[in-house]
Amino acid sequence: MLLTTVDHLTAQIAELDRLIGQTLEQLTGAAGTGADGTGHSVHELAERLDAIPGVGPTTAQIILADIGTDMSRFPTPEHLVSWAKLCPRTIQSGAKNTADAAGKGNPWLKGVLGEAATSAARTDTFLGARYRRIVKCRGHPKAVVAVARSILVITWHLLNDPDTAYHRTWGPTGTSATSAPRARPATSSASSRPSATTSPSHP
C-alpha cells in the first residue's frame, strides 16, 4: 500500500512538472532574442539562471514566472531592483533625507531570492564574499538583501542579453575575479521611480 502511494504521488509530481514546463513555454518577450536575432526558449534562459550560485532549477523557474523574460520593461537593472523593492527607500521631508527599509514588493520573488542569497552566502564566489563582507558591519538580514539584489542584477544582465557569456566571477568572459565589476546598489524614492536615463551597472 505504501509503495502504491509513492507511485501515485510520483505520478502527480511528474504531471505537475509537465504543466509547469508547458506554462513556462507560454512566456514570451523580447528578452529571449539574442543580438543575432536568434530566439531563446524559456528552458534555455532557466538553465542560464541555474548557473548563478544559490539559484537552482526551481528558483530559476520562479524568478522567470515573476519577472517574465522581457527586460525591455526595465531599462536598467536599477529599475528591476526598485520594482522588486530590494533597495532602501529615501524619505524626504523638507531638506532632510532619511533612509527607510525596503518596501514589501513581490513576496514570492523576494522569498525565493532570499533563499538563493542564503545559499550563495555559503559559497566561495563573488556573492559569498559580498555576504561575508557586509554581514560583519551590517548584520545578516541586510547582507542577505544585498546578495539578493546582486542576484537580481545578474539575472537582468543574463536575460537582457542571453548571448553574453558570463563565468563564475560574474563578469564578462576574460575578466578576472578581482576586476569583475560589482553590482551598484540602487536607491528608490517613496514618491518617485528611477529615471530611465540611469546608466546600467554590471554585476
C-alpha positions, -999 to 999 in steps of 0.1 A, spaced: 0 0 0 28 24 8 46 17 -25 13 23 -43 10 57 -25 46 66 -35 39 57 -72 7 78 -71 25 108 -56 54 104 -81 29 104 -110 13 136 -96 47 153 -93 56 143 -129 22 157 -141 28 190 -123 63 193 -137 48 188 -172 22 215 -166 49 239 -152 70 233 -182 41 239 -205 32 271 -187 68 284 -189 69 278 -226 39 303 -229 61 331 -215 72 353 -244 92 385 -246 119 404 -265 145 393 -239 145 358 -253 160 372 -285 198 375 -287 219 400 -306 218 379 -337 180 377 -337 180 341 -326 153 332 -301 160 315 -268 135 292 -252 125 297 -216 142 265 -206 175 278 -220 170 310 -200 162 290 -169 194 270 -174 214 302 -176 199 314 -143 205 280 -128 243 287 -132 241 316 -106 254 305 -72 224 297 -49 199 295 -78 185 261 -86 161 249 -114 130 256 -93 143 290 -82 151 299 -118 116 290 -128 100 311 -101 121 341 -110 111 338 -146 75 334 -137 75 365 -115 96 389 -137 90 374 -171 115 372 -199 111 407 -214 136 431 -198 125 459 -221 101 469 -193 132 475 -171 156 498 -190 183 493 -164 190 468 -135 181 495 -111 146 496 -124 141 459 -118 157 461 -83 134 491 -75 103 472 -88 112 442 -66 117 465 -36 152 452 -29 167 487 -24 163 511 6 138 539 2 147 576 6 121 595 26 123 632 20 109 658 44 118 693 35 156 695 33 161 663 53 165 629 36 162 597 57 169 561 46 140 537 52 136 500 49 128 485 15 91 481 7 72 448 5 74 441 -32 65 407 -46 66 383 -17 72 352 -38 101 368 -57 117 383 -25 112 350 -7 129 329 -33 157 354 -38 163 354 0 166 316 -1 190 318 -30 211 346 -13 213 324 19 226 295 -2 250 317 -21 264 331 11 279 297 19 298 295 -14 333 306 -23 321 330 -50 317 367 -55 283 365 -39 296 346 -9 324 371 -5 299 400 -7 278 385 20 308 379 43 320 415 38 286 431 46 275 408 74 304 419 96 292 455 98 255 455 89 242 421 101 227 390 85 193 405 72 209 434 53 236 412 39 210 387 26 191 416 9 223 429 -6 232 395 -21 196 390 -33 199 424 -51 231 413 -67 215 381 -79 186 401 -94 211 424 -112 229 393 -126 195 380 -137 188 412 -156 220 410 -175 216 373 -184 180 379 -196 187 412 -213 215 398 -234 212 360 -235 241 357 -259 266 373 -234 290 348 -219 295 350 -181 317 329 -159 316 321 -122 330 355 -111 300 371 -129 320 394 -151 323 392 -189 344 364 -203 381 371 -198 376 393 -167 395 382 -136 378 377 -102 395 408 -89 384 430 -118 349 418 -122 325 447 -117 303 448 -87 266 454 -85 259 490 -77 232 494 -50 201 510 -64 181 536 -45 144 544 -49 123 572 -37 90 568 -19 74 593 -42 93 587 -75 107 558 -96 142 556 -110 149 577 -141 150 558 -174 183 576 -181 201 559 -153 232 542 -167 231 504 -162 256 488 -138 273 454 -142 271 426 -117 
